[in-house]
Amino acid sequence: MTETRMLVADKIKEFERKLEIVTKELSEIKRNGFGIKSGKTLESFERELHKKHSELADLETAKKLQELLFSGELNKEAKELAKSHPKKNKR
């Protein structure tokens, strides 16, 4: 495995670790419910829940992108796309 591929594999593992952490934080937020007793606590609950869901989506997307890059599939598709376009005429 090349150094670059090792770095990408490490990145994927790091994303997986962060995903576990955020998932646990999200579960904790849902379980506690912030002791919602007023509009302010409901608003705080909603804001924190939204923040964690966004973080989860960002991490999952980044992980999937790294996996694509790692697999070389994205590179293969980019080459196929470039080949499918007409070439410039030589003068």
Secondary structure, 3 states (H helix, E strand, C coil): CCHHHHHHHHHHHHHHHHHHHHHHHHHHHHHHHHHCCCHHHHHHHHHHHHHHHHHHHHHHHHHHHHHHHHHCHHHHHHHHHHHHCCCCCCC
